[in-house]
């Protein structure tokens, strides 16, 4: 999927990519071969104006490190989209697919590309509701 730059309408809630970077995710001690800082930079550059990327300390899903949550835009939520939790996000192609998905509209607008569906996992209601508070 080629990169298209989707511009979010002013005042509309964009797709949000929440990247866990703290306890277990994003630390070289657990995954020494992964360029964690580089991943975050690539997400920010690849998402561009189509959404926003934010890093948080811990999403409380450490068994699935590295965790990324892609939350729908206002448009995606109106279409029934919900936050999608992705685990074991280590490889560059996963980062590329996340960026492509956000550029195309994200959850509720389009299905995740490529093999991202293999990275999806479910969280408890307590953990899922805690994302909004972070």
BALOBA-1460 file (C-alpha; in Angstrom, 3 decimals):
// residues 134
<rec num="1" residu="x" x="0.000" y="0.000" z="0.000"/>
<rec num="2" residu="x" x="1.579" y="3.310" z="-1.026"/>
<rec num="3" residu="x" x="1.737" y="6.182" z="1.372"/>
<rec num="4" residu="x" x="-0.927" y="8.806" z="0.917"/>
<rec num="5" residu="x" x="-1.094" y="11.847" z="3.123"/>
<rec num="6" residu="x" x="-4.499" y="12.111" z="4.676"/>
<rec num="7" residu="x" x="-5.124" y="15.456" z="6.302"/>
<rec num="8" residu="x" x="-7.438" y="15.436" z="9.301"/>
<rec num="9" residu="x" x="-10.161" y="18.088" z="9.186"/>
<rec num="10" residu="x" x="-9.665" y="20.817" z="11.730"/>
<rec num="11" residu="x" x="-11.442" y="19.964" z="14.982"/>
<rec num="12" residu="x" x="-11.946" y="16.291" z="14.021"/>
<rec num="13" residu="x" x="-10.394" y="13.681" z="16.294"/>
<rec num="14" residu="x" x="-7.593" y="11.986" z="14.326"/>
<rec num="15" residu="x" x="-6.428" y="8.387" z="14.454"/>
<rec num="16" residu="x" x="-4.245" y="8.085" z="17.546"/>
<rec num="17" residu="x" x="-1.301" y="5.706" z="17.770"/>
<rec num="18" residu="x" x="-0.329" y="5.047" z="21.384"/>
<rec num="19" residu="x" x="3.103" y="3.491" z="21.793"/>
<rec num="20" residu="x" x="4.055" y="1.801" z="25.044"/>
<rec num="21" residu="x" x="7.552" y="2.858" z="26.055"/>
<rec num="22" residu="x" x="8.415" y="2.082" z="29.644"/>
<rec num="23" residu="x" x="8.232" y="-0.957" z="31.859"/>
<rec num="24" residu="x" x="8.828" y="-3.730" z="29.281"/>
<rec num="25" residu="x" x="8.108" y="-2.147" z="25.934"/>
<rec num="26" residu="x" x="10.700" y="-0.005" z="24.302"/>
<rec num="27" residu="x" x="13.578" y="-1.080" z="26.502"/>
<rec num="28" residu="x" x="16.820" y="-2.563" z="25.230"/>
<rec num="29" residu="x" x="17.081" y="-4.893" z="28.243"/>
<rec num="30" residu="x" x="14.123" y="-6.952" z="27.022"/>
<rec num="31" residu="x" x="14.642" y="-6.583" z="23.254"/>
<rec num="32" residu="x" x="18.266" y="-5.531" z="22.645"/>
<rec num="33" residu="x" x="18.115" y="-5.943" z="18.851"/>
<rec num="34" residu="x" x="15.261" y="-3.471" z="18.331"/>
<rec num="35" residu="x" x="15.833" y="0.239" z="17.649"/>
<rec num="36" residu="x" x="13.067" y="1.460" z="19.954"/>
<rec num="37" residu="x" x="13.784" y="5.180" z="19.517"/>
<rec num="38" residu="x" x="13.990" y="4.681" z="15.761"/>
<rec num="39" residu="x" x="10.608" y="2.912" z="15.755"/>
<rec num="40" residu="x" x="8.966" y="5.846" z="17.488"/>
<rec num="41" residu="x" x="10.574" y="8.316" z="15.064"/>
<rec num="42" residu="x" x="9.453" y="6.230" z="12.060"/>
<rec num="43" residu="x" x="5.889" y="6.076" z="13.411"/>
<rec num="44" residu="x" x="5.807" y="9.844" z="13.895"/>
<rec num="45" residu="x" x="7.163" y="10.489" z="10.404"/>
<rec num="46" residu="x" x="4.990" y="7.830" z="8.740"/>
<rec num="47" residu="x" x="1.755" y="8.886" z="10.427"/>
<rec num="48" residu="x" x="2.431" y="12.531" z="9.605"/>
<rec num="49" residu="x" x="-0.664" y="14.723" z="9.519"/>
<rec num="50" residu="x" x="-3.053" y="11.752" z="9.225"/>
<rec num="51" residu="x" x="-3.026" y="11.215" z="12.973"/>
<rec num="52" residu="x" x="-1.055" y="11.655" z="16.125"/>
<rec num="53" residu="x" x="1.504" y="9.463" z="17.846"/>
<rec num="54" residu="x" x="1.997" y="9.511" z="21.575"/>
<rec num="55" residu="x" x="4.286" y="7.532" z="23.840"/>
<rec num="56" residu="x" x="3.100" y="6.430" z="27.280"/>
<rec num="57" residu="x" x="4.969" y="4.825" z="30.153"/>
<rec num="58" residu="x" x="3.041" y="1.546" z="30.447"/>
<rec num="59" residu="x" x="-0.144" y="0.114" z="28.946"/>
<rec num="60" residu="x" x="-0.183" y="-2.819" z="31.389"/>
<rec num="61" residu="x" x="0.039" y="-5.462" z="28.661"/>
<rec num="62" residu="x" x="3.667" y="-6.464" z="29.206"/>
<rec num="63" residu="x" x="3.197" y="-10.049" z="27.988"/>
<rec num="64" residu="x" x="2.700" y="-8.601" z="24.501"/>
<rec num="65" residu="x" x="5.637" y="-6.162" z="24.419"/>
<rec num="66" residu="x" x="6.170" y="-4.085" z="22.282"/>
<rec num="67" residu="x" x="2.584" y="-2.815" z="22.371"/>
<rec num="68" residu="x" x="1.001" y="-0.266" z="20.040"/>
<rec num="69" residu="x" x="-2.677" y="0.749" z="20.185"/>
<rec num="70" residu="x" x="-4.304" y="2.260" z="17.110"/>
<rec num="71" residu="x" x="-7.435" y="4.188" z="18.115"/>
<rec num="72" residu="x" x="-9.978" y="5.267" z="15.507"/>
<rec num="73" residu="x" x="-10.579" y="8.782" z="14.324"/>
<rec num="74" residu="x" x="-13.961" y="10.391" z="14.935"/>
<rec num="75" residu="x" x="-14.979" y="9.144" z="11.479"/>
<rec num="76" residu="x" x="-13.779" y="5.630" z="12.282"/>
<rec num="77" residu="x" x="-15.569" y="5.583" z="15.639"/>
<rec num="78" residu="x" x="-18.833" y="6.672" z="13.958"/>
<rec num="79" residu="x" x="-18.374" y="3.717" z="11.586"/>
<rec num="80" residu="x" x="-17.992" y="1.328" z="14.538"/>
<rec num="81" residu="x" x="-14.205" y="1.295" z="14.870"/>
<rec num="82" residu="x" x="-12.667" y="0.603" z="18.272"/>
<rec num="83" residu="x" x="-9.065" y="0.734" z="19.520"/>
<rec num="84" residu="x" x="-6.948" y="-2.096" z="18.123"/>
<rec num="85" residu="x" x="-4.211" y="-3.485" z="20.372"/>
<rec num="86" residu="x" x="-1.145" y="-4.771" z="18.530"/>
<rec num="87" residu="x" x="1.486" y="-6.852" z="20.273"/>
<rec num="88" residu="x" x="5.036" y="-7.888" z="19.513"/>
<rec num="89" residu="x" x="5.603" y="-4.876" z="17.246"/>
<rec num="90" residu="x" x="9.296" y="-5.326" z="16.543"/>
<rec num="91" residu="x" x="9.925" y="-5.342" z="12.802"/>
<rec num="92" residu="x" x="10.151" y="-2.420" z="10.404"/>
<rec num="93" residu="x" x="7.453" y="-3.898" z="8.160"/>
<rec num="94" residu="x" x="5.015" y="-3.773" z="11.091"/>
<rec num="95" residu="x" x="5.776" y="-0.085" z="11.610"/>
<rec num="96" residu="x" x="5.256" y="0.508" z="7.873"/>
<rec num="97" residu="x" x="1.904" y="-1.305" z="7.943"/>
<rec num="98" residu="x" x="0.725" y="0.707" z="10.955"/>
<rec num="99" residu="x" x="1.645" y="3.942" z="9.161"/>
<rec num="100" residu="x" x="-0.076" y="2.798" z="5.957"/>
<rec num="101" residu="x" x="-3.206" y="1.881" z="7.940"/>
<rec num="102" residu="x" x="-3.350" y="5.275" z="9.653"/>
<rec num="103" residu="x" x="-2.764" y="7.046" z="6.338"/>
<rec num="104" residu="x" x="-5.684" y="5.080" z="4.841"/>
<rec num="105" residu="x" x="-8.045" y="6.011" z="7.703"/>
<rec num="106" residu="x" x="-7.400" y="3.466" z="10.468"/>
<rec num="107" residu="x" x="-9.885" y="1.389" z="12.488"/>
<rec num="108" residu="x" x="-13.493" y="1.629" z="11.373"/>
<rec num="109" residu="x" x="-12.530" y="3.115" z="8.007"/>
<rec num="110" residu="x" x="-10.353" y="0.343" z="6.541"/>
<rec num="111" residu="x" x="-9.181" y="-3.085" z="7.632"/>
<rec num="112" residu="x" x="-5.566" y="-3.389" z="8.823"/>
<rec num="113" residu="x" x="-3.149" y="-4.134" z="5.981"/>
<rec num="114" residu="x" x="-0.890" y="-7.127" z="5.500"/>
<rec num="115" residu="x" x="-0.186" y="-9.236" z="8.510"/>
<rec num="116" residu="x" x="-1.155" y="-6.770" z="11.251"/>
<rec num="117" residu="x" x="-4.206" y="-8.885" z="12.031"/>
<rec num="118" residu="x" x="-1.776" y="-11.533" z="13.341"/>
<rec num="119" residu="x" x="-0.528" y="-9.020" z="15.935"/>
<rec num="120" residu="x" x="-3.991" y="-8.144" z="17.337"/>
<rec num="121" residu="x" x="-4.758" y="-9.159" z="20.915"/>
<rec num="122" residu="x" x="-7.551" y="-8.447" z="23.392"/>
<rec num="123" residu="x" x="-7.138" y="-6.746" z="26.739"/>
<rec num="124" residu="x" x="-9.263" y="-6.773" z="29.845"/>
<rec num="125" residu="x" x="-11.883" y="-4.065" z="30.189"/>
<rec num="126" residu="x" x="-9.880" y="-2.544" z="33.066"/>
<rec num="127" residu="x" x="-6.773" y="-2.192" z="30.894"/>
<rec num="128" residu="x" x="-8.730" y="-0.949" z="27.866"/>
<rec num="129" residu="x" x="-10.551" y="1.701" z="29.886"/>
<rec num="130" residu="x" x="-7.239" y="2.803" z="31.404"/>
<rec num="131" residu="x" x="-5.930" y="3.808" z="27.961"/>
<rec num="132" residu="x" x="-8.303" y="6.766" z="27.842"/>
<rec num="133" residu="x" x="-6.903" y="8.026" z="31.144"/>
<rec num="134" residu="x" x="-3.270" y="8.018" z="29.958"/>
